[in-house]
Amino acid sequence: MADRQCYHCKQWIAEGDAHDCWTTTEAALTQDLSEDLRDAWERLREAAAEFGEQRIYASHKSIMFSRRSCYFFVRPKTKFLEVCVFLGRPLNAPQVRRVDRASKAKIAHMIHVKHRDEVEAPLTDWLLEAYELSGMPAATSAARRAGRRPATGSRKAVKSKVPKKQKKTKARPKR
């Protein structure tokens, strides 16, 4: 078998060599940051670490912060840190660049951080809110089912969803 090119990173791999381009570290992702961005990154990591027990790890091109699930992550870019915070409500603030629904319960907020001074309230408050939200126990399956529509196979369920018949009105003659 001949050498091959990795589909993801486009690096050539010799026959028999192990290759894992998905594995990375925080240091590898932050090594090329400018001094301002490195300071902002260190402040952001320090603020999040103060919240309590959590897992901080690098994954592909992001640094993830999670408890039961990821509550925010950072993608280091050349000119800014792209911070994605998962909250249970949408934010309307000038710092928020984009808002996307991530799931039924979580909304993703994209924020660009360029300087250490930006890592303060309200950003740290949002991070703490996301941290607390990620530690809450998941809803039980029975509670989740209570919010769903009943199955269509049940006559009782279908009957309760069908609207009552409306009175028929006489059609007006066309002019």
ChimeraX attribute file (.defattr): number of C-alpha atoms within 10 A of each C-alpha:
attribute: neighborCount
match mode: 1-to-1
recipient: residues
	/A:1	6
	/A:2	7
	/A:3	11
	/A:4	12
	/A:5	11
	/A:6	13
	/A:7	9
	/A:8	9
	/A:9	10
	/A:10	10
	/A:11	12
	/A:12	12
	/A:13	14
	/A:14	13
	/A:15	10
	/A:16	9
	/A:17	7
	/A:18	8
	/A:19	12
	/A:20	9
	/A:21	13
	/A:22	12
	/A:23	10
	/A:24	16
	/A:25	15
	/A:26	16
	/A:27	9
	/A:28	10
	/A:29	18
	/A:30	19
	/A:31	10
	/A:32	13
	/A:33	18
	/A:34	14
	/A:35	11
	/A:36	14
	/A:37	22
	/A:38	20
	/A:39	17
	/A:40	22
	/A:41	23
	/A:42	14
	/A:43	18
	/A:44	22
	/A:45	16
	/A:46	11
	/A:47	15
	/A:48	19
	/A:49	14
	/A:50	10
	/A:51	12
	/A:52	11
	/A:53	11
	/A:54	18
	/A:55	13
	/A:56	17
	/A:57	14
	/A:58	20
	/A:59	16
	/A:60	13
	/A:61	17
	/A:62	19
	/A:63	21
	/A:64	20
	/A:65	21
	/A:66	18
	/A:67	17
	/A:68	14
	/A:69	15
	/A:70	18
	/A:71	25
	/A:72	23
	/A:73	22
	/A:74	23
	/A:75	20
	/A:76	24
	/A:77	17
	/A:78	12
	/A:79	13
	/A:80	20
	/A:81	23
	/A:82	18
	/A:83	22
	/A:84	22
	/A:85	25
	/A:86	30
	/A:87	25
	/A:88	17
	/A:89	12
	/A:90	15
	/A:91	15
	/A:92	11
	/A:93	8
	/A:94	7
	/A:95	15
	/A:96	18
	/A:97	12
	/A:98	13
	/A:99	17
	/A:100	12
	/A:101	15
	/A:102	13
	/A:103	10
	/A:104	7
	/A:105	11
	/A:106	19
	/A:107	19
	/A:108	23
	/A:109	24
	/A:110	20
	/A:111	20
	/A:112	20
	/A:113	22
	/A:114	21
	/A:115	17
	/A:116	17
	/A:117	12
	/A:118	16
	/A:119	20
	/A:120	13
	/A:121	10
	/A:122	12
	/A:123	18
	/A:124	15
	/A:125	12
	/A:126	18
	/A:127	22
	/A:128	19
	/A:129	16
	/A:130	20
	/A:131	27
	/A:132	15
	/A:133	19
	/A:134	21
	/A:135	15
	/A:136	10
	/A:137	8
	/A:138	10
	/A:139	9
	/A:140	9
	/A:141	8
	/A:142	8
	/A:143	10
	/A:144	10
	/A:145	11
	/A:146	10
	/A:147	8
	/A:148	8
	/A:149	10
	/A:150	14
	/A:151	10
	/A:152	11
	/A:153	8
	/A:154	9
	/A:155	9
	/A:156	11
	/A:157	13
	/A:158	13
	/A:159	11
	/A:160	10
	/A:161	11
	/A:162	8
	/A:163	7
	/A:164	8
	/A:165	6
	/A:166	6
	/A:167	6
	/A:168	6
	/A:169	6
	/A:170	6
	/A:171	6
	/A:172	6
	/A:173	5
	/A:174	4
	/A:175	3
